[in-house]
Amino acid sequence: MLSHKKIAVVGAGHIGGALIGGMLRAKLTASKNIKASRRSKTALAVLKKDWGINVTTANKAAVRGADIVILAVKPQVSPAVITELAAVIRPEQLIISLMAGITAKTIGQKLGQPCPVVRAMPNTPCLVDAGATAIAAGVHAGANDLAIAERIFSSVGMVVTLPESAMDAVTGLSGTGPVYIFMVIEAMIDGGVKMGIPRSVATILATQTVLGAAKLVQETGKHPAILKDEVTTPGGTAINAIHVLEAKGLRSVLIDAIMTATQRSQELSRLYGD
Ligand SMILES: NC(=O)c1ccc[n+]([C@@H]2O[C@H](COP(=O)([O-])OP(=O)(O)OC[C@H]3O[C@@H](n4cnc5c(N)ncnc54)[C@H](OP(=O)(O)O)[C@@H]3O)[C@@H](O)[C@H]2O)c1
């Protein structure tokens, strides 16, 4: 599907760079078919050395001749970058935007071309091929465009398809979600250290516990509440810990965090989206 496509990655930072690595490791395309742009020549030299791809500081040069254009700059710089690209973008190019809060309609309007636009909301575990990405078809995008985006993001983790209206909520849940779990891991490590476990060992145990619990939910398909009940012995340690977690509002606090991150994504969308 992608082996002969030319792919431009505009703003090849953390996520853009992870995608380049993922696509090449998965052999979706050859390195000669990828061209990355960003402003730092040093960072581009590293990308070229690591992956053998073409690099440039000129965004227009990156997208000329590309079949697929991945927009991976921060939302704050998107108006300038999209306006710059409008002069060279052609209507048959597929635009895949990672930019949080920038709607497909806004991208289409700013480009001034009826290009198919697919929005994607990945997360940083893409860096270790364990990402969670939601994709949404925007203006002029069809099933084949979504399939191409799905193939690209599958190279760095799991992919779901949703309507574009869900993208702010996805940003609040999985886009920002790694941060919540980093804090949970950090707190569990501190808890272990407080109870006398060396920090290095507590780090291994806490991290593997989070990874293992997630895998158990994923692989058994059981509801997390059932898995919780299965290990909760009457009068045991788990029920005592659950009592404290409920009293301190663990679940409400996480729901609130996802709600507030979603609302902030909506605000940023209003700020940079038009
Ligand atoms: N990180 C996440 O967890 C996450 C999750 C979901 C979605 N996203 C979205 O993914 C996008 C990228 O995020 P990121 O975390 O990868 O950010 P990042 O590491 O800062 O990457 C963005 C890159 O854009 C480059 N850039 C800045 N101005 C530019 C310009 N005028 N022309 C070309 N390149 C330019 C920067 O490199 P230079 O300074 O060298 O130009 C930078 O490396 C954002 O829109 C974000 O909303 C991120």
The ligand as a MOL file (V3000), in Angstrom:
LIG
                    3D

  0  0  0     0  0            999 V3000
M  V30 BEGIN CTAB
M  V30 COUNTS 48 52 0 0 0
M  V30 BEGIN ATOM
M  V30 1 N 4.0380 14.5750 22.2800 0
M  V30 2 C 2.8410 14.0130 22.3990 0
M  V30 3 O 2.5720 13.2420 23.3240 0
M  V30 4 C 1.8000 14.2500 21.3560 0
M  V30 5 C 0.6470 13.4890 21.3960 0
M  V30 6 C -0.2990 13.6890 20.4140 0
M  V30 7 C -0.1150 14.6430 19.4360 0
M  V30 8 N 1.0130 15.3950 19.4540 0 CHG=1
M  V30 9 C 1.1390 16.4040 18.4250 0
M  V30 10 O 2.2510 16.0820 17.6320 0
M  V30 11 C 2.8750 17.2650 17.1920 0
M  V30 12 C 4.3540 17.1630 17.4890 0
M  V30 13 O 4.5670 16.9890 18.8610 0
M  V30 14 P 6.0150 16.5750 19.4090 0
M  V30 15 O 5.8360 16.1970 20.8240 0
M  V30 16 O 6.6620 15.6320 18.4490 0 CHG=-1
M  V30 17 O 6.7210 18.0000 19.3370 0
M  V30 18 P 8.2290 18.3310 19.0040 0
M  V30 19 O 9.1320 17.2540 19.4700 0
M  V30 20 O 8.4660 19.7270 19.4940 0
M  V30 21 O 8.2570 18.3230 17.4040 0
M  V30 22 C 7.8580 19.3990 16.6120 0
M  V30 23 C 9.0220 19.7760 15.7330 0
M  V30 24 O 8.6150 20.8250 14.8690 0
M  V30 25 C 9.8000 21.4860 14.4800 0
M  V30 26 N 9.4630 22.8370 14.0160 0
M  V30 27 C 9.1970 23.9510 14.7440 0
M  V30 28 N 8.9260 24.9810 13.9430 0
M  V30 29 C 9.0160 24.5200 12.6650 0
M  V30 30 C 8.8520 25.0890 11.4000 0
M  V30 31 N 8.5260 26.3810 11.2500 0
M  V30 32 N 9.0070 24.3010 10.3170 0
M  V30 33 C 9.3220 22.9890 10.4360 0
M  V30 34 N 9.4980 22.3810 11.6270 0
M  V30 35 C 9.3530 23.1440 12.7180 0
M  V30 36 C 10.6980 21.4890 15.7080 0
M  V30 37 O 12.0350 21.3110 15.3490 0
M  V30 38 P 12.9940 22.5780 15.0640 0
M  V30 39 O 13.0270 23.3890 16.3140 0
M  V30 40 O 14.2850 21.9380 14.6900 0
M  V30 41 O 12.3610 23.2930 13.9360 0
M  V30 42 C 10.2340 20.2550 16.4930 0
M  V30 43 O 11.2060 19.2370 16.5270 0
M  V30 44 C 2.1910 18.4290 17.9170 0
M  V30 45 O 1.3310 19.1110 17.0320 0
M  V30 46 C 1.3900 17.7810 19.0060 0
M  V30 47 O 0.1750 18.4670 19.2070 0
M  V30 48 C 1.9760 15.2060 20.3670 0
M  V30 END ATOM
M  V30 BEGIN BOND
M  V30 1 1 1 2
M  V30 2 2 2 3
M  V30 3 1 2 4
M  V30 4 1 4 5
M  V30 5 2 4 48
M  V30 6 2 5 6
M  V30 7 1 6 7
M  V30 8 2 7 8
M  V30 9 1 8 9
M  V30 10 1 8 48
M  V30 11 1 9 10
M  V30 12 1 9 46
M  V30 13 1 10 11
M  V30 14 1 11 12
M  V30 15 1 11 44
M  V30 16 1 12 13
M  V30 17 1 13 14
M  V30 18 2 14 15
M  V30 19 1 14 16
M  V30 20 1 14 17
M  V30 21 1 17 18
M  V30 22 2 18 19
M  V30 23 1 18 20
M  V30 24 1 18 21
M  V30 25 1 21 22
M  V30 26 1 22 23
M  V30 27 1 23 24
M  V30 28 1 23 42
M  V30 29 1 24 25
M  V30 30 1 25 26
M  V30 31 1 25 36
M  V30 32 1 26 27
M  V30 33 1 26 35
M  V30 34 2 27 28
M  V30 35 1 28 29
M  V30 36 1 29 30
M  V30 37 2 29 35
M  V30 38 1 30 31
M  V30 39 2 30 32
M  V30 40 1 32 33
M  V30 41 2 33 34
M  V30 42 1 34 35
M  V30 43 1 36 37
M  V30 44 1 36 42
M  V30 45 1 37 38
M  V30 46 2 38 39
M  V30 47 1 38 40
M  V30 48 1 38 41
M  V30 49 1 42 43
M  V30 50 1 44 45
M  V30 51 1 44 46
M  V30 52 1 46 47
M  V30 END BOND
M  V30 END CTAB
M  END
